[in-house]
Amino acid sequence: VAPDLAVKGELASGVAMSIASIVPLEDGWEKIKNEGIKVLEEFLDTGSIRSTVPQNPDSKKPPTVFSKANYAELYTTVYNMCTQRTPNNWSEQLYRRYGEAMSDYVQRQVLPALKEKTDIPLMKELLHRWSNHKIYVKWMDRFFTYLDRYYVKLQSVEPLHNRGYSIFHQLVFDEVKKDTRNALLRVINLERQGEHIDQDLVKGVIEMFIDLGLGNPNVYNSEFEEAFLPATSDYFVRQASGWLMEDSFPEYLRKAEGALNAEEQRVTSYLHRSTQPKLKHVVIQALLAQPQAQLLEKETGVVYLLDNDKREDLARMHRMFNLVDNGLNPIAQAFRQYVTDRGNKIVDERVDQAKAMASKAEALGDPSFIQTLLDLHDRFKGIVQECFSQDSLFQKSLKEAFEVCINRDIGKYSFAALMSSFCDRILKKSGERLSDEQVEDLLSKMVELFSFLSDKDLFAEIYRNQLSKRLLYDKSASDDAEKSMIAKLKLKCGAQFTSKLEGMISDLTLATDLQKEFRDHCEHLDEGRTALGGIDFSVTVLTTGFWPSYQVQDANMHPQMQKAIQVFHNFYNGKTQHRRLQWIHHLGQATILGKLNNRRHDLVVNSYQALILLLFTKDETHDLSFIQNAMGLDMAYTKKLVATLTISKFKILSKTGDAKTIEDDATFTPNVGFKYPNRLLKIPPPTTEETHNKERVEEDRSIAIEAAIVRIMKMRRQLSHQQLVTEVLTQLSTFRPNPKLIKQRIEHLIEREYLERDPNQASMYRYLA
């Protein structure tokens, strides 16, 4: 634009002068033809430029064909011819002759040069002639600028630039487009086969297709792309067929990924960007979608990759088939089946081992089974994260696979019991020596495994029982670890699930504060320490609702103990009138100072064991009946208590009769020959029945099912049997009841008139307010 403005300034006087003299059409055209068009054509044909035209010293810039003076003169001639009054206004004639001159040159010089050329020679000549034509159009547009500005707009005819391109399209491109397209497709296939090609040549020809569309990709689409895409599909279908025969599954995917990347690079290098999604779709269909079933059936398929932990290949498989519509579904199914099979194999081995395990301690104390499952889950979770990009489809497959394995019936000791015992082993002092980081890591993995368990309520009951033992017997390795585990369970199952566990922890904190108050209280008593019978006495007050239910057995406590208990009763009643204390003596702990075989020992026992030992302050001999009457307990439990002191590891008392059983007529006396190197002895109490049992859990489940049914029906008012069962199963997160049990609870609620059946439709229930 800038040169045009400069020229107009220079020619102002010339324009004024020309108004007086009329320029005839033929004279004016002769001048334009001789001084403009022929000079331009000579440059295009031979590259020669008149010596009078000054050139730019920078050789990188294109040569200057016309000087400013030449250009100004030609511009002025056209201007004058277009601004003369009718009948001497030659705008229409100039517009027509613009096209005729260009068409004449094309037919005279361009078409003969292209005749009988094919493949790369055709592409090179065509690109050369197209480049020349663009120069021709550029200079002609400049000479005829005035015509383009006014005549074209007023008459609504094709702009000169477009007219010039249309001439090449009609006269040249339409003649050679088929051969050119075939040449392009051949060259591109050669590149696909690894040969080096002239990408600049291909890009130039492709750009010609695009330029001829005059801002619209229709020429490129119809004349090139519509043939290129099917040809690409045919090429890769042939490639896929060969690769399927020759290559392994991972090798095939490597080649497919390479081909896909190469096609994307091809778009970047010389194709139009609009081709990219279409080309990608064609390659995906040919290399992945159509042969997917055959690929997955290969011996080196999904199972092989998982067996050999080929993570790079697994990641590539996910990347590739993620491009196919629903392409990941069969892979996710294969992954789920693989994980299920591996999990079931571990469970089957455990079931076989369990038959040989005699004791409960052996069955629950071996952590290897749960650890193997944790390792298995850890491995597949890593594959889902690392290879499958945390894909929700594969997360779901992993979850479903483990739900199948974890909820199998494995005999007497359920998964819930084994998981809880595994946690107990980690969290108690006598368990494995682990760092805080290792404990935290194991607990996190354990909670992930626990999330697949259906019987979460049974786990909670067993875990609560084991937690109570760790807390009350001071066996917990770390309070922080206990709280961390409860926090993890709370995050996974909600606050209601862990409310009792949290209550147990807070109870112990409150009990410590209460004990401190009790000590202060005792110090202010008139009798001082003697008020407690001269013993060091502490009490842990627990909230009944939080802790497991313990069997209460009244006993004849030692006078000193009884005195201390009474002092605490008075203290506690002074603090609150609304709570009743119930003493669980078998959870109590006492330290008895004993002298055996002239050696002092501190015997740590429970309260009942202490009562027995306090009967032997000297060298007394007592029979079983005397001990039972003195304690006030039933005979069976008395025998168990005596057994811990006579026939177990620490034989504090000697007995008559069989050394392995407690007979009714046996007598007992202090064991004067007792030997033990340490002063401190911890004598375990008799094993008690587990406080959790299936019946209690089943009862709690029945209540939970009924509560869910009433909640749902109260809100929905009326539901069919199937809808109600489905909604109940959705609401119950801590266990998965059998639909038969739900039906039983529905019948029970109908009997109690919470629900009624629709008289016209037996499977429809209505809520009774």
PEDALIN-V923521 format. One record per pair of residues at least 6 apart in sequence whose C-alpha atoms are under 7 Angstrom apart, sorted by the first residue. I is the first residue (numbers start at 1). J is the second residue. Records with the same first field share a line. If there is no record, write none. Layout:
BEGIN
I = J + J
END
This chain:
BEGIN
7 = 72
18 = 80
23 = 81
25 = 90
28 = 77
32 = 74
42 = 48
43 = 49
44 = 132
49 = 65
53 = 66 + 67
54 = 67
55 = 63 + 64
74 = 143
75 = 143 + 144
78 = 144
79 = 146
81 = 89 + 90
82 = 89 + 90 + 91 + 147
83 = 89
91 = 147 + 151
103 = 167
110 = 129
111 = 172
114 = 122 + 125 + 126
118 = 179
119 = 183
120 = 183
123 = 180 + 205
124 = 201
127 = 204 + 205
137 = 161 + 164
141 = 160 + 161
148 = 159 + 160
152 = 158 + 159
162 = 214
165 = 212
169 = 212
181 = 224
184 = 202
185 = 228
191 = 197
202 = 270
203 = 270
206 = 271
209 = 219 + 220
210 = 217 + 219 + 220
212 = 219
213 = 219
229 = 279 + 282
233 = 282 + 283 + 286
236 = 283 + 286 + 287
237 = 286 + 287
240 = 287
243 = 252
248 = 300
249 = 295 + 298 + 300 + 301
250 = 313
253 = 317
256 = 287
260 = 280 + 283
264 = 276
267 = 273 + 276
284 = 324
288 = 321
289 = 324
295 = 301
296 = 302
303 = 338
305 = 314
311 = 387
314 = 387
315 = 387 + 388
318 = 388
321 = 327 + 328
322 = 328
332 = 393 + 394 + 397
336 = 397 + 398 + 401
339 = 401
340 = 401 + 402 + 404 + 405
343 = 405
344 = 405
350 = 369
351 = 410
354 = 363
357 = 363
364 = 418 + 421
365 = 421
367 = 422
370 = 419
374 = 445 + 449
384 = 390 + 394 + 395
399 = 452
402 = 452
403 = 452 + 453
406 = 415 + 452 + 453
407 = 453 + 454
416 = 455 + 458 + 459
417 = 459 + 462
420 = 459 + 462 + 463
424 = 466
425 = 431 + 432
426 = 432 + 439
427 = 476 + 477 + 482
428 = 470 + 475 + 476 + 477
429 = 475 + 476 + 477
443 = 485
447 = 488 + 489
454 = 734 + 735 + 736
455 = 734 + 735
456 = 734 + 735
457 = 734 + 735
458 = 697
461 = 692
462 = 692
464 = 501
465 = 548 + 691
468 = 547
470 = 476
486 = 498 + 501
489 = 498
490 = 497 + 498
500 = 546
501 = 546
503 = 546
504 = 546 + 547
507 = 542 + 543
511 = 540 + 541
515 = 538 + 539
522 = 528 + 529
523 = 529
531 = 564
532 = 563 + 564 + 567
533 = 560 + 561 + 563 + 564
537 = 564
548 = 691
549 = 691
550 = 691
552 = 584
555 = 631 + 632 + 633
556 = 630 + 631 + 632
558 = 611
585 = 607 + 608
586 = 606 + 607 + 608
587 = 606
588 = 606 + 607
589 = 604 + 605 + 606 + 607
590 = 604 + 605 + 606 + 607 + 610
591 = 602 + 603 + 604 + 605
592 = 602 + 603 + 604 + 610
593 = 601 + 602 + 603
594 = 600 + 601 + 602 + 603
595 = 601
596 = 671 + 672 + 674
597 = 672 + 673 + 674
600 = 679
601 = 679 + 680
602 = 679 + 680 + 681
603 = 680 + 681 + 682
604 = 681 + 682 + 683
605 = 682 + 683 + 684 + 685
606 = 685
609 = 641
612 = 627
616 = 670
619 = 669 + 670
620 = 669
621 = 667 + 668 + 669
622 = 667 + 668 + 669
623 = 665 + 666 + 667 + 668
624 = 664 + 665 + 666 + 667
628 = 634 + 635 + 638
639 = 662
640 = 686
641 = 686
643 = 662
644 = 685 + 686
645 = 651 + 652 + 653
646 = 652 + 653 + 654 + 655
647 = 659 + 660
650 = 683
651 = 674
652 = 670 + 671 + 674
653 = 668 + 669 + 670 + 671
654 = 668 + 669 + 670 + 671
655 = 666 + 667 + 668 + 669
656 = 666 + 667 + 668
657 = 666
702 = 745
705 = 742
706 = 745
708 = 728 + 731
709 = 728
713 = 767
714 = 767
717 = 766 + 767
718 = 765 + 766 + 767
719 = 764 + 765 + 766
720 = 763 + 764 + 765
721 = 763 + 764 + 765
725 = 739 + 742
729 = 736
749 = 755
750 = 756
753 = 768
754 = 767 + 768
755 = 765 + 766 + 767 + 768
756 = 765 + 766 + 767 + 768
757 = 764 + 765 + 766
758 = 764 + 765 + 766
END
